[in-house]
């Protein structure tokens, strides 16, 4: 299972800042910055750098701070304030920590993935975020962030009407496919780190998919991750050398989700929704789902089955507790199966002598009175607990009763 997301009214400091800054109401279950799967696996020195980066990121969201123009590698960039890091870190070490941070906190949409780096005379290192030129001005960034928050609220209002992790994850998946246009033009260019300017902000940032309604797999992945976390679902972003997708925990088990590939598919829009590691690797065109080396140090949860297979395996046989003649007909009661995600519908079937099994009721309750029966006739009943996304229906043992006393 991915890192536990807080499901209470507590929210992170950054989220509180958002609410104060923009005077908008974000979901109280919005723990989008609390589910830090990658941070939890860093060593103590790396976590210290991560925390310093977090303080800087929050400051640039909270305040209308203008970025500082600098010349770096013979180019003009716009950076945040710098943080000082221990001499033991190499430039590559620090660049990776910045990358882990940004993939885990895409809400800070205005940061580029390349970072500022310099070495001091005493051996210590300085790093800072670079901002996209279009967001270097604090007032412009303020307006963009207002749009981000507004869109998050709009999406979340649609997701909040669903119950259970599966239903929420599916709603998020469907909202992205319905509202974002896939743009793959700059994906490889971005993943291979040959473009660091405003031209590809419209492909891979959270701002692009959330506000502009367009993006490539990077933008899709960041949006799915953000919405899952705001909905209280544990998720992470994963990348290969030329693609990005998500891992998400539903019903205590972890699955792969590739919203970009589902959007690019002509047939089923759920071919890459809640699938196993083996399933996603079976279509590993150009190593699109081969995890990049930068993530090799991290331990991901097992993704052994498709969600549909897990739900089928979890089907419980329903036992009929009692068949009783009443004046209205035959009353059937049965046991309740485990259903923490509210995925179960009970299917009641009846069979008359010499007849076929017929479904007479679909219900979430554990009792039903069958009024369409006749006195003197004998009927058999059986019941199945059918879970959403199941591929197989398993019925419990049948019981029979001879009808009498029906008026």
TABELDA-V763223 format. One record per pair of residues at least 6 apart in sequence whose C-alpha atoms are under 8 Angstrom apart, sorted by the first residue. I is the first residue (numbers start at 1). J is the second residue. Records with the same first field share a line. If there is no record, write none. Layout:
# TABELDA-V763223
I = J, J
This chain:
# TABELDA-V763223
1 = 249, 252, 253, 254, 301
2 = 37, 234, 235, 236, 248, 249, 254, 300, 301
3 = 35, 36, 37, 234
4 = 35, 234
5 = 31, 34, 35, 229, 232, 233, 234
6 = 29, 31, 34, 35, 232
7 = 29, 31, 232
8 = 28, 29
9 = 28, 29
10 = 28, 29, 31
11 = 28, 29, 30, 31, 34
12 = 31, 33, 34
14 = 33, 58
15 = 26, 30, 33
17 = 58, 61, 62
18 = 24, 61, 62, 149
19 = 25, 26
21 = 62
22 = 146, 149
24 = 149, 150
25 = 153
26 = 149, 152, 153
27 = 153, 156, 230, 231
29 = 230, 231, 232
30 = 229, 230, 231, 232
31 = 229, 230, 231, 232
32 = 105, 226, 227, 228, 229, 230, 232
33 = 104, 105, 229
35 = 229, 234, 235
36 = 104
37 = 104, 236
38 = 100, 104, 298
39 = 47, 50, 100, 101
41 = 298
46 = 97
49 = 85, 97
50 = 97, 98, 101
52 = 83
53 = 83, 98, 101, 128
56 = 80, 81
57 = 108
59 = 65
60 = 80
61 = 108, 142, 145
63 = 138
64 = 137, 138, 139, 141, 142
65 = 137, 138
66 = 136, 137, 138
67 = 78, 79, 80, 131, 136, 137, 138
68 = 78, 79, 80, 81, 136
69 = 76, 77, 78, 79
70 = 76, 77, 78, 79
71 = 77
72 = 116
77 = 130, 131, 133
78 = 130, 131, 132, 133, 136
79 = 116, 128, 129, 130, 131
80 = 128, 129, 130, 131
81 = 128, 129
82 = 126, 127, 128, 129
83 = 126, 127, 128
84 = 124, 125, 126, 127
85 = 124, 125, 126, 127
86 = 123, 124, 125
87 = 122, 123, 124, 125
88 = 124
89 = 125
91 = 117
94 = 127
95 = 114, 115
96 = 294
98 = 113, 115
99 = 113
102 = 108, 111, 113
103 = 222, 237
104 = 236, 237
106 = 205, 206, 222, 226
107 = 206, 226
109 = 205, 206, 207
110 = 131, 132, 135, 141, 205, 207
111 = 129, 130, 131, 132
112 = 129, 130, 131, 132, 196
113 = 129, 130
114 = 129, 130, 196
115 = 127, 128, 129, 130
116 = 126, 127, 128, 129, 130
117 = 125, 126, 127, 128
118 = 125, 126, 127
119 = 125, 126
120 = 126
132 = 197, 198, 201
133 = 197, 198
134 = 140, 198
135 = 141
147 = 211
148 = 207, 210, 211
151 = 210, 211
152 = 210, 227
155 = 175, 227
156 = 227, 230, 231
159 = 168, 171, 172, 231
160 = 168, 231
162 = 168, 171
163 = 341, 342
164 = 340, 341, 342, 343
165 = 233, 250, 251, 341
166 = 250, 251, 341
168 = 228, 231
169 = 228, 233, 250
172 = 224, 227, 228
173 = 224, 259
176 = 220, 223, 224, 259
177 = 259, 262, 263
179 = 213
180 = 209, 210, 213, 214, 215
181 = 213, 214, 215
182 = 214, 215, 216, 217, 260, 263, 264
183 = 203, 214, 215, 216
184 = 203, 215, 216, 217
185 = 216
186 = 200, 203, 216
187 = 203, 204, 216, 217, 218, 242, 243
188 = 242, 243
189 = 195
190 = 196, 200
191 = 241, 242, 243
192 = 241, 242
201 = 208
202 = 208, 209, 212, 214, 215
203 = 209, 214, 215, 216, 218, 219
204 = 215, 216, 217, 218, 219, 220
205 = 215, 218, 219, 222
206 = 219, 220, 222, 223
208 = 214, 215, 219
209 = 215, 219, 220, 223
210 = 223
216 = 260
217 = 243, 244, 245, 259, 260, 261
218 = 243, 244, 245
220 = 245, 259, 260
221 = 237, 244, 245, 246, 258, 259, 260
222 = 237
224 = 246, 259
225 = 235, 236, 237, 246
228 = 234, 235
229 = 235
233 = 248, 249, 250
234 = 248, 249
235 = 246, 247, 248, 249
236 = 246, 247, 248
237 = 244, 245, 246, 247
238 = 244, 245, 246, 247, 291, 295
239 = 245, 289, 290, 291, 292
240 = 287, 288, 289, 290, 291, 292
241 = 287, 288, 290, 291, 292
242 = 287, 288
243 = 288, 289
244 = 258, 288, 289
245 = 256, 257, 258, 259, 260
246 = 256, 257, 258
247 = 254, 255, 256, 257
248 = 254, 255, 256, 257, 274
249 = 255
251 = 340, 341
253 = 303
254 = 301, 302, 303
255 = 274, 275, 276, 277, 303, 305, 306, 307
256 = 272, 273, 274, 275, 276, 277, 280, 303
257 = 272, 273, 274, 275
258 = 272, 273
259 = 272, 273
261 = 272
262 = 268, 269, 270, 271, 272, 273
263 = 269
272 = 280
274 = 306, 307
275 = 303, 305, 306, 307
276 = 303, 304, 305, 306, 307
277 = 303, 304, 305
278 = 304
279 = 306
280 = 289
281 = 289, 290
284 = 290
307 = 389
308 = 389, 390, 391
309 = 390, 391
311 = 387, 388, 389, 390
312 = 387, 390, 391, 392, 393
315 = 385, 386, 387, 393, 394
316 = 337, 385, 394
317 = 384, 385, 394, 395, 396
318 = 334, 335, 336, 337, 383, 384, 385, 395, 396, 397
319 = 334, 335, 383, 396, 397
320 = 332, 333, 334, 335, 382, 383, 396, 397, 398, 399
321 = 332, 333, 334, 335
322 = 331, 332, 333, 334
323 = 330, 331, 332, 333, 399, 400, 401
324 = 330, 331, 332, 401
325 = 331, 403, 404, 405, 406
326 = 404, 405, 406
327 = 405, 406, 407
328 = 369, 370, 371, 406, 407
329 = 369, 370, 371, 372, 373, 403, 406, 407
330 = 369, 370, 371, 373, 403
331 = 367, 368, 369, 370
332 = 367, 368, 369, 370
333 = 366, 367, 368
334 = 366, 367
335 = 366
336 = 366
337 = 385
343 = 387, 388
344 = 364, 385, 386, 387, 388
345 = 362, 363, 364, 385, 386, 387
346 = 361, 362, 363, 364, 365, 366, 383, 384, 385, 386
347 = 359, 360, 361, 362, 363, 383, 384, 385, 386
348 = 359, 360, 361, 362, 381, 382, 383, 384
349 = 357, 358, 359, 360, 361, 381, 382, 383
350 = 357, 358, 359, 360, 379, 380, 381, 382
351 = 357, 358, 379, 380, 381
352 = 377, 378, 379, 380
353 = 378, 379
360 = 370
361 = 368
373 = 403
374 = 403, 404, 406
375 = 402, 403, 404, 405, 406
376 = 402, 403, 404
377 = 402, 403
378 = 400, 401, 402, 403
379 = 400, 401, 402, 403
380 = 398, 399, 400, 401
381 = 398, 399, 400
382 = 395, 396, 397, 398, 399
383 = 395, 396, 398
384 = 393, 394, 395, 396
385 = 393, 394, 395
386 = 393, 394
